[in-house]
Amino acid sequence: MILTENKLKELTLAADVLSEAHQQTRFFSIGQHASVFLSHKHDEISQLKRVAYILEELHASIYVDWLDNSMPKKTSGTTATIIKQQIQKYDKFILVATDGAIDSKWCNWELGYGDAQKFDLGKIALFPIAQNDGSWKGSEYMQIYPTIQYYSGTEKYSNGNLIPRGYYYCYNDKDGNYRIKKLYDWIVS
Protein backbone atom coordinates (compact mmCIF):
# COMPACT_ATOMS: atom_id res chain seq x y z
CA MET A 1 0.00 0.00 0.00
CA ILE A 2 1.38 3.40 -0.97
CA LEU A 3 0.75 6.27 1.41
CA THR A 4 -1.05 8.86 -0.70
CA GLU A 5 -1.44 12.55 0.03
CA ASN A 6 -5.06 11.95 1.05
CA LYS A 7 -3.98 9.24 3.52
CA LEU A 8 -1.36 11.62 4.91
CA LYS A 9 -4.01 14.25 5.57
CA GLU A 10 -6.07 11.66 7.44
CA LEU A 11 -3.19 10.58 9.67
CA THR A 12 -2.73 13.62 11.83
CA LEU A 13 -3.24 17.34 11.94
CA ALA A 14 -1.23 17.64 15.13
CA ALA A 15 2.09 17.92 13.30
CA ASP A 16 0.86 21.01 11.45
CA VAL A 17 0.14 23.05 14.57
CA LEU A 18 3.53 22.70 16.24
CA SER A 19 5.59 25.83 16.62
CA GLU A 20 9.03 26.03 15.01
CA ALA A 21 10.67 26.26 18.43
CA HIS A 22 8.85 23.15 19.61
CA GLN A 23 9.83 21.32 16.41
CA GLN A 24 13.47 22.22 16.98
CA THR A 25 13.35 20.73 20.46
CA ARG A 26 11.52 17.62 19.29
CA PHE A 27 13.73 16.88 16.30
CA PHE A 28 16.91 17.06 18.33
CA SER A 29 15.84 15.21 21.45
CA ILE A 30 18.53 12.60 21.99
CA GLY A 31 18.45 9.61 24.29
CA GLN A 32 15.17 8.05 23.23
CA HIS A 33 14.81 4.53 21.87
CA ALA A 34 16.41 5.09 18.48
CA SER A 35 17.46 7.82 16.14
CA VAL A 36 16.50 8.34 12.51
CA PHE A 37 18.08 10.42 9.74
CA LEU A 38 15.18 11.62 7.58
CA SER A 39 16.07 12.32 3.97
CA HIS A 40 13.45 14.43 2.20
CA LYS A 41 12.80 17.09 -0.41
CA HIS A 42 13.07 20.47 1.32
CA ASP A 43 9.96 21.99 -0.19
CA GLU A 44 7.77 19.07 0.93
CA ILE A 45 7.48 20.04 4.57
CA SER A 46 3.93 18.80 5.18
CA GLN A 47 4.89 15.23 4.20
CA LEU A 48 8.01 15.45 6.34
CA LYS A 49 6.03 16.65 9.37
CA ARG A 50 3.58 13.80 9.11
CA VAL A 51 6.30 11.16 8.78
CA ALA A 52 8.19 12.77 11.67
CA TYR A 53 5.06 12.70 13.78
CA ILE A 54 4.57 8.98 13.11
CA LEU A 55 8.18 8.24 14.07
CA GLU A 56 8.03 10.42 17.17
CA GLU A 57 4.94 8.53 18.33
CA LEU A 58 7.34 5.56 18.44
CA HIS A 59 9.76 7.64 20.58
CA ALA A 60 12.42 7.96 17.88
CA SER A 61 14.59 11.04 17.77
CA ILE A 62 14.82 12.51 14.29
CA TYR A 63 17.48 14.43 12.40
CA VAL A 64 16.36 16.90 9.73
CA ASP A 65 19.22 18.79 8.10
CA TRP A 66 17.57 22.21 7.75
CA LEU A 67 16.98 22.32 11.51
CA ASP A 68 20.67 21.74 12.19
CA ASN A 69 22.27 25.03 13.28
CA SER A 70 25.71 23.78 12.21
CA MET A 71 24.66 23.69 8.54
CA PRO A 72 26.05 26.48 6.37
CA LYS A 73 23.52 29.04 5.14
CA LYS A 74 24.51 28.32 1.53
CA THR A 75 24.79 24.73 0.29
CA SER A 76 28.43 23.69 -0.09
CA GLY A 77 30.84 20.82 0.39
CA THR A 78 30.53 21.44 4.13
CA THR A 79 26.83 20.63 3.80
CA ALA A 80 27.70 17.23 2.33
CA THR A 81 30.31 16.57 5.02
CA ILE A 82 27.83 17.30 7.82
CA ILE A 83 25.14 15.16 6.18
CA LYS A 84 27.59 12.24 5.90
CA GLN A 85 28.47 12.57 9.60
CA GLN A 86 24.80 12.63 10.61
CA ILE A 87 23.90 9.60 8.46
CA GLN A 88 26.70 7.70 10.20
CA LYS A 89 25.64 8.94 13.64
CA TYR A 90 21.93 8.13 13.48
CA ASP A 91 20.73 4.53 13.92
CA LYS A 92 18.36 4.37 10.96
CA PHE A 93 18.03 6.06 7.57
CA ILE A 94 14.61 6.74 6.04
CA LEU A 95 13.94 8.44 2.73
CA VAL A 96 10.54 10.15 2.56
CA ALA A 97 10.04 8.86 -0.97
CA THR A 98 7.87 11.44 -2.68
CA ASP A 99 8.04 12.03 -6.43
CA GLY A 100 10.07 15.18 -5.71
CA ALA A 101 12.53 13.35 -3.46
CA ILE A 102 13.01 10.61 -6.04
CA ASP A 103 13.90 13.30 -8.61
CA SER A 104 16.16 15.20 -6.19
CA LYS A 105 19.92 14.93 -6.72
CA TRP A 106 20.53 15.53 -3.00
CA CYS A 107 18.03 12.89 -1.86
CA ASN A 108 19.54 10.36 -4.27
CA TRP A 109 23.03 11.20 -3.03
CA GLU A 110 21.87 10.79 0.60
CA LEU A 111 20.18 7.47 -0.28
CA GLY A 112 23.40 6.24 -1.88
CA TYR A 113 25.45 7.20 1.15
CA GLY A 114 22.80 5.78 3.50
CA ASP A 115 22.90 2.56 1.48
CA ALA A 116 26.66 2.29 1.96
CA GLN A 117 26.33 2.87 5.71
CA LYS A 118 23.07 1.08 6.60
CA PHE A 119 21.86 -1.40 3.95
CA ASP A 120 23.76 -4.51 5.04
CA LEU A 121 22.76 -3.77 8.64
CA GLY A 122 19.03 -3.66 7.81
CA LYS A 123 18.84 -0.05 8.98
CA ILE A 124 17.51 1.68 5.87
CA ALA A 125 13.99 2.08 4.48
CA LEU A 126 11.86 4.07 2.09
CA PHE A 127 8.67 5.69 3.33
CA PRO A 128 6.85 5.70 -0.03
CA ILE A 129 4.52 8.60 -0.68
CA ALA A 130 5.15 8.66 -4.44
CA GLN A 131 2.27 7.85 -6.72
CA ASN A 132 3.49 4.53 -8.09
CA ASP A 133 2.67 0.86 -7.87
CA GLY A 134 5.92 -0.09 -6.17
CA SER A 135 7.76 -0.53 -9.47
CA TRP A 136 9.51 2.86 -9.08
CA LYS A 137 9.41 3.34 -12.86
CA GLY A 138 12.49 5.29 -13.90
CA SER A 139 14.12 4.63 -10.51
CA GLU A 140 13.87 0.85 -10.42
CA TYR A 141 16.92 0.56 -8.15
CA MET A 142 14.60 1.64 -5.31
CA GLN A 143 12.94 -1.79 -5.49
CA ILE A 144 15.84 -3.23 -3.49
CA TYR A 145 15.03 -1.19 -0.38
CA PRO A 146 12.73 -2.15 2.46
CA THR A 147 9.68 0.08 2.78
CA ILE A 148 7.50 1.37 5.57
CA GLN A 149 3.87 0.55 4.80
CA TYR A 150 0.58 1.15 6.55
CA TYR A 151 -1.78 -1.81 6.98
CA SER A 152 -5.40 -0.92 7.69
CA GLY A 153 -6.26 -4.09 9.60
CA THR A 154 -8.07 -5.72 6.68
CA GLU A 155 -5.02 -7.38 5.11
CA LYS A 156 -4.08 -10.94 6.04
CA TYR A 157 -0.94 -12.90 6.75
CA SER A 158 -0.37 -15.96 4.56
CA ASN A 159 -1.89 -18.09 7.34
CA GLY A 160 -5.18 -16.16 7.05
CA ASN A 161 -4.88 -14.14 10.27
CA LEU A 162 -5.54 -10.41 10.05
CA ILE A 163 -2.54 -8.12 10.19
CA PRO A 164 -3.18 -5.60 13.00
CA ARG A 165 -3.64 -2.02 11.85
CA GLY A 166 -0.46 0.04 11.90
CA TYR A 167 2.87 0.76 10.26
CA TYR A 168 5.24 -2.01 9.28
CA TYR A 169 8.82 -2.36 8.07
CA CYS A 170 8.51 -4.52 4.94
CA TYR A 171 11.49 -6.37 3.51
CA ASN A 172 12.70 -9.51 1.76
CA ASP A 173 14.65 -11.94 3.94
CA LYS A 174 17.87 -13.67 2.84
CA ASP A 175 15.83 -16.30 1.01
CA GLY A 176 13.81 -13.67 -0.87
CA ASN A 177 10.66 -14.16 1.23
CA TYR A 178 8.53 -11.06 1.85
CA ARG A 179 8.41 -10.25 5.58
CA ILE A 180 6.86 -7.56 7.72
CA LYS A 181 7.84 -6.34 11.17
CA LYS A 182 6.03 -3.80 13.30
CA LEU A 183 7.64 -0.43 12.65
CA TYR A 184 8.30 0.07 16.36
CA ASP A 185 10.20 -3.23 16.54
CA TRP A 186 12.39 -2.18 13.62
CA ILE A 187 12.99 1.31 15.01
CA VAL A 188 14.24 -0.01 18.37
CA SER A 189 16.21 -2.96 16.96
N, C-alpha and C positions, 0 to 999 in steps of 0.2 A: 504494500500500500504506500503510495506517495503522499506526503503531507502537502496538500494544496494550500493556496492562500486562504481559501474559505475555511478550511480546517484550522489553520493558524488563528484566524479571527475568533473561532469558537473556543480555542484552548484557554486563553486568559486575557483579560483586559488589565489585570493588575500590573503587568510589566510596563504598560504605557503610562501609568500615572506616577511612576517613581521619579523623584527629583534627580538631577545630575549628580549632586553631592552624595545622595544615598546610593546611586549606582556605583560611583567611584569606590565607596566603602565596600559594597557588596562584591564587586568584581575582584577586589584585591584582598579579600579576607582569606588568610592562609591558616592552615592548621585544621581544616575540616577533613572529611574522609578521603577525598582525592582532589586532584587539580586537573583542569582541562584547558588546553590552548584551543581557542575558537578561531578558526580561519573563516573569513567572510568577506563579502563585497562591502566596502565602506558606505556606499549609499543605500544599503538595504538594512537600515537600522531596525525597522519593525520586526523583520524576520529574526534578526540577531537577538533582540530583546526577548522574544517569545521562546527561542531555543535556550537562551540563558536562564530564563525563568524556570523552564522544565528541569534543567540541570541543577539549578540552585535548590529546587524542591527536593533533590536527592542529596543535598548538602555538599555539593562539589564547589570548589572555588574555581573561578574562571578568569582566564587572561584574555583581554581584548587589547590589541596593540594601541588603538587611538586613545585609550584611557591611561596609557603608560606615560608618566611625566618625563621619563628618561628618553623618550623618542624625540628625534630632531623635528623641528617645525616643518622643514622641507625634506621630502623623501631623498635618501642618499644611501651610500654604501653602509653608513652607520645604522640606518634603518634595518637593512638586511642582517647585519651582525647581531643586533639586539633581538630580532625575530628568531634567528637561529638559536641564540642562547635560551630564549624563553621556550621554544619548542623542546629543547633538550631538558629544561628544568621541569616542565609540567608533565604529570603522569600520562595523560591521554591527549590525543590530537583529534579534533573533530572539525571537518569542513562543513559549513552550512552550505549545502550544495544547491544553490539557486542557479537559474540560467545565467545570471550575471556573474556569479562566482566561477562557474565553469568556464566562462569566456575570459575571466580576469587573468592576466599574466602573473600578478602577484599571488593570487590564490593557488594557481597551478604550481608556482615555484614553492610556496609553502607546503602544498600537498606532497610535492616531490621530496622536499627536505624531511617532512613528517614521515613519509614512507621510509626513508633511509634510517630514521631514528626509532620508529615505533612499529612498523609492519610486522617484522618477525616476532615481536613481543606480544602481538595481539592487542595493541594499544592505540589503534587508529580506526576511525569510522567516518562515513559520510552521513550527514543528516539531510536526506534528499527532500528538497522542496521544489526542485525543477519539475517542469511539466513534461515528463517522459514516462515510458513504460518500463524503466529499469534497464533499457538497452544502452542508454547514454549515447545515442547516435551522434557521431562526430567526436565523441570523447570516450570511446569504447574501453579504454584502459581503466576507466573508473569501475568497470564491472568486477575487478579483482578485489575491491575494498568491501569490508563489512559495512552494513548500513544500520541506522537506527530507524526503526519502524514502529508505528502505532498500530496496535491490534484493538479492535473495538469490543471484543468479548464474544463475537459471533463466529470467529474463525476456529478451526479445530486442529489439534495435533493429529499426527498420522494414526494414533490409536483411537481417534474419535472423540476424545475429551476436549472440551472447550478451552481455548487459550484465554486466561484471565485478561480483562481489559488493561491496557497500559502500554508503555514503551519497552521495546526489546532491542537488544544488540543481535543482529542477524548476520551469520557468517557460514562459511563452508569449512568443515573440519578437515583434518589431514587426508581423509579418505574421499573428500569431495561431497560429503553429506551436508545438507542444509540444516543448520542448527539455530536455535534462538535461546537467548539468555535474558533474563530481566535486566533492564538497563541499569538499575541500581547495583545488581550483582557485578556487572561489568565495570561500572564506575569505581567501585571499591576494591576490585581485584587487582 
